[in-house]
């Protein structure tokens, strides 16, 4: 009986660990979509196969501008920390209102070494030295400089017809116990755009 209980607890712990596994982010170009299997040539080089769930969604990624980043917008900013405590933006995603609150907070990101992600509401905009945005999230606030030329994008509705060979994608996947990757959503650049996230 004790052995059965120990095995049950071990299996439960393993299930919780898998459920809490961090996402595996895949960036690259589509090689092909075969049914529910999306094959992506990753930015690191190897091809990656992602099993899309039955009711997966597709979001198109299109260009926006710095003028679209206004007070009250909910944004995601990948950035590099600066010595003065501010963040220097690498890219900005303006979320549609329906996605407000997605991933809110400030945390490590894997766009490049030492990068961070801040998903927050734009509280204030200043044009000193470019554009400086005060971003507020549930646990704090960050000031972010968005220099000229930084990619700024937003999401638009799309469907699986956009998942064509050569299209650039950003996919947050979950690693399964057998090592395979699954995803419920694919973010695909439209009109040749490379999702900068």
C-alpha positions as a printed Julia matrix, in Angstrom:
197×3 Matrix{Float64}:
  0.0    0.0     0.0
  2.81   2.42    0.91
  4.56   1.61   -2.35
  1.37   2.29   -4.36
  0.92   5.61   -2.55
  4.54   6.57   -3.25
  4.19   5.74   -6.96
  0.91   7.69   -7.14
  2.52  10.74   -5.53
  5.5   10.51   -7.89
  3.2   10.37  -10.92
  1.18  13.31   -9.6
  4.38  15.33   -9.06
  5.55  14.51  -12.6
  2.18  15.57  -14.04
  2.31  18.89  -12.15
  5.9   19.49  -13.29
  4.93  18.89  -16.92
  1.87  21.13  -16.58
  4.07  23.92  -15.24
  6.83  23.51  -17.82
  7.74  26.86  -19.37
  6.75  27.39  -22.99
  9.22  26.64  -25.75
  9.2   29.58  -28.14
  9.8   28.73  -31.78
 10.83  31.45  -34.24
 11.48  30.75  -37.89
 10.0   30.14  -41.34
  7.32  27.64  -42.24
  8.54  24.68  -44.27
  5.1   23.11  -44.51
  1.76  22.54  -42.82
  0.67  18.93  -43.1
 -2.74  18.51  -41.48
 -2.14  19.51  -37.86
  1.66  19.23  -38.09
  3.5   22.52  -38.62
  7.14  22.18  -39.64
  9.27  25.27  -39.02
 12.88  25.95  -39.99
 13.92  27.53  -36.7
 16.14  30.61  -36.43
 18.68  28.34  -34.72
 18.83  26.13  -37.83
 17.11  22.79  -37.17
 13.61  22.05  -38.4
 11.03  21.83  -35.61
  7.75  19.91  -35.82
  4.82  21.35  -33.87
  1.52  19.49  -33.42
 -1.29  22.05  -33.57
 -4.35  21.29  -31.44
 -7.61  20.63  -33.26
 -9.06  24.1   -32.77
 -5.8   26.08  -33.08
 -5.98  29.78  -33.87
 -3.9   31.92  -36.2
 -3.03  35.58  -35.61
 -1.58  37.75  -38.33
  1.28  40.07  -37.36
  1.34  43.4   -39.21
  3.34  46.61  -38.93
  2.18  49.46  -36.69
  3.88  52.75  -35.8
  5.12  54.6   -32.76
  2.17  56.97  -33.14
 -0.11  53.98  -32.4
  1.39  53.6   -28.92
 -0.86  55.87  -26.88
 -1.82  56.14  -23.22
 -4.17  53.33  -22.23
 -2.92  50.83  -24.82
 -1.81  47.42  -23.58
  1.58  46.52  -25.06
  4.3   43.89  -24.91
  7.84  45.25  -25.12
 10.95  43.12  -25.46
 13.86  45.18  -24.18
 17.34  45.28  -22.74
 17.88  46.73  -19.24
 19.99  49.89  -19.04
 22.32  51.01  -16.26
 19.91  53.77  -15.18
 17.08  51.27  -14.62
 15.2   52.04  -17.84
 14.61  49.55  -20.63
 15.73  49.97  -24.25
 13.08  48.47  -26.56
 13.99  45.79  -29.09
 10.4   45.51  -30.34
  6.88  46.55  -29.38
  3.65  44.57  -29.8
  0.42  46.55  -29.46
 -2.2   44.09  -28.23
 -5.78  44.33  -29.51
 -8.18  45.34  -26.71
 -9.57  41.79  -26.55
 -6.1   40.6   -25.45
 -5.61  43.18  -22.72
 -3.87  41.62  -19.7
 -2.14  38.84  -21.66
  1.07  37.83  -19.85
  1.0   40.98  -17.72
  4.23  41.69  -15.86
  7.98  42.12  -16.29
 10.08  38.98  -16.76
 13.01  37.37  -18.56
 12.6   36.82  -22.31
 14.55  34.84  -24.89
 14.63  37.21  -27.87
 18.33  37.73  -27.2
 20.67  37.31  -24.21
 19.63  39.35  -21.15
 16.39  40.52  -22.8
 13.25  41.17  -20.78
  9.54  41.32  -21.61
  7.16  43.89  -20.16
  3.45  43.39  -20.85
  1.72  46.42  -19.43
 -0.55  49.41  -19.96
  0.95  52.6   -21.38
  0.53  55.16  -18.59
  2.45  58.08  -20.08
  4.3   59.06  -23.26
  7.23  61.49  -23.48
  9.16  62.5   -26.6
 12.45  63.25  -24.8
 15.36  61.51  -26.57
 13.03  59.58  -28.85
  9.89  58.21  -27.24
  9.86  57.21  -23.59
  6.87  55.23  -22.37
  5.89  54.62  -18.77
  4.43  51.12  -18.59
  2.34  50.05  -15.59
  1.63  46.46  -14.68
  0.11  44.84  -11.6
  3.39  44.69   -9.64
  5.2   47.79  -10.8
  6.19  50.23  -13.51
  8.99  50.49  -16.09
 10.21  53.31  -18.28
 11.0   52.16  -21.81
 12.82  54.04  -24.55
 11.56  53.15  -28.03
 14.17  54.46  -30.51
 13.41  55.18  -34.17
 13.52  52.04  -36.28
 12.46  49.6   -33.54
  9.91  47.13  -35.0
  6.37  47.91  -33.85
  3.59  45.45  -34.68
  0.05  44.43  -33.82
 -2.19  41.4   -34.32
 -4.97  41.1   -36.91
 -7.33  38.19  -37.58
 -5.94  35.46  -39.86
 -6.55  31.78  -40.57
 -4.64  28.66  -41.59
 -4.47  29.87  -45.21
 -1.74  32.27  -44.03
  0.45  29.33  -42.94
  2.3   28.97  -46.23
  5.9   27.86  -46.86
  8.3   30.75  -46.33
  6.03  32.7   -43.98
  7.73  33.74  -40.75
  6.17  32.61  -37.47
  6.46  32.98  -33.72
  4.9   30.07  -31.83
  4.68  29.53  -28.09
  4.67  25.75  -27.68
  4.4   23.33  -24.78
  6.83  20.43  -24.49
  5.04  17.15  -23.88
  6.39  14.25  -21.75
  7.57  12.47  -24.91
  9.54  15.54  -25.99
  7.14  16.58  -28.75
  5.85  20.16  -29.04
  2.21  21.24  -29.19
  0.63  24.64  -29.76
 -2.81  26.23  -29.67
 -1.87  29.4   -31.57
  0.41  30.44  -34.41
  1.49  34.06  -34.9
  2.39  34.55  -38.56
  3.88  37.58  -40.26
  1.73  38.85  -43.11
  3.08  40.41  -46.34
  6.58  39.15  -45.64
  6.83  40.62  -42.13
  8.98  38.73  -39.61
  7.31  38.69  -36.16
  9.88  40.53  -34.02
  8.83  38.94  -30.73
